Amino acid sequence: MSQEKNVRRTLLAFMLAAIVTGCDQPATRGTPSTQTKATPQQGGNLLIAIDTDPNCLDPQQAGNNNSLNIGRQMTDSLTDQDPKTGEIVPWLASKWQVSDGNRRFSFTLRDGVSFSDGTPFNAQAVKDNFAAIVQLGARASLASTYLKGLRQIDTPDEHTVVVSFSQPNAQFLQATSTMSLGFFAAKTVNASAEARCQGQLIGTGPFVLKTFVHNQKVELVRRHGYQWPSSLAAHQGESYLQSVEYRVIPESGVRFGSLISGQLDVNVGVTPQDESLLLAKNLQLIARTNPGLVYSLFPNQSVPLLASLPVRQALNLAIDRPALKPVLSRYQSPATSVLATTTPLWQDRSSELKYDPQAAEKLLEDNGWHKGADGIRSKQGQRLSLQISYWQSAPFIEVVQQQLKKVGIDLQLEKAPISQVAARQASGSLQLEFYNLTRSDPDVLRTVFDASGRNVNHRQPEEVDRLLLQSSETLNSGERQQYINQAADLLISRGHAIPLVELATVIAAGQQVHGFRFDASSRFQLYDTWLAAKE
């Protein structure tokens, strides 16, 4: 058996944890038109409502879920990942070989691929894009970690590219399926990071950017001559849709009413309270749990208050995760680990997330934090008050706020525009960060926590960093599972992460929408999507 097949089988074994949970399949309720055998129709403009401004459209740079879902339509990847099995399959690379102990990856590129400006996609384009990602540094906060340890890129001919790392890199093949390692033409590669964010993007994908107006809309049009979809695609040739328009509609009531009235085709910002109403209207609800890092609080340990281990541990003990369930979507679940259940190598760490408010209060009391008349603790004149800034629709964070208050912790919530939150995160000034990060590989933990990388906690290197590095270097599934388990336990016990809730992407669509599908990272791909005539 070839080494390529061995590697793919090993990667497939990594995915079994996600498969056996039964949660890896998208759940569709209502009348599931996406499953019918109707004949696809060409043309039409798909109208999609999103709840926040995309902020930055470049998928190689940091982005929110809305921006990444838009970016996915404009670029392709070397490989794709089957959301049903986790297998890595061909896309722009027709085949590959892995050698030198998972340090050397040789890809054979398919012929005839081009960027939307007519320039060819070839080995040099792969090299230039990967080099540009490394140069983007922290702005490419996901992609740059996928290429960490990159030693060199060789292009022996136009259709062969060899990527070599200085250490074993078990996660890289899966990373090549993500839009973060998607490809853009030289004009984009040579543009400034800001210009790329604002839409100077010339990709290989089935759609081309037409218009981007902040806080209003993004318009994409069909790429004429597109002939190189993923091997998972349901058809060949150009996309069925003529165009796609994303409208920024922050108000959930307006999104709901517009979908019900037929003014929209898709709402990607479905709130939990609207789910039953949408089903009653016979609309489709399509959902999938996002793999990767669950919604969590991340303490900034450069702040003296959160440099205290007992304070961080008390935060974890004071949260009753099952009690969050009533305000969650029917497709969401309280966290059972730092990783979501659909993430390869996930294992239930619920025992590390037990609710014990008495233990939380004792930890705080023993460390000099005493309750005042208002129930909030203080120590040497300093109140135990923490603040988070966030932009997401996450009503459960208000329940967390109430739970923490019961043990004497004052959690101040500030909901702000995504641009403001992103700027504060970049400055390192936030006491607590709050977000999730989607990726169908447990190496997402190294991306966020590695003390020599993003280092979300602003802390010194610890044992957990060694475990995360080792997990990224081995393809032995048993060893990798052990490293991930140990790292997850340390991240929780040391208070580096306060896991809260598993995010699920929940989409509502009219019955005229067909062929809508999620990829392995719960992003959607619109290449196979088509519109039937409205009745």
Buried (B, 14 or more C-beta within 10 A) or exposed (E): EEEBEEBBEBBBBBBBBBBEBEBBEBBBBBEBBBEEEEEBBEEBBBBBBBBBBBBBBBBBBBBBBBBBBBBBBBBBBBBBBBBBBBBBBBBBBBEBBBBEEBBBBBBBBBEEBBBBEEEEBBBBBBBBBBBBBEEBEEBBBBBBBBBBBBEEBEBEEEBBBBBBBEEBBBBBBBBBBBBBBBBBBBBBBEBEBEBBBBBBBBBBBBBBBEEBEEEEBBBBBBBEEBEBBBEBBEEEEBBBBBBBBBBBBBEBEBBBEBBBEEEBBBBBBBBBEBBEEBBEEEBBBBBBBBBBBBBBBBBBBBBEBBBBBBBBBBBBBBBBBEBBBEBBBBBBBBBBBBBBBBBBBBBEBBEBBEBBBEBBBBBBBEBEBEBEEEEBBBBEEEBBBBEBBBBBBBBBBEBBBEBBBEBBBBBEBEEEBBBEBBEBBEEEEBBBBBBBBBBBBBBBBBBBBBBEBBBBBBBEEBEBBEBBBBBBBBBEBEBBBBBBBBBBBBBBBBBBBBBBBBBBBBBBBBBBBBBBBBBBBBBBBBBBBBBBEEE
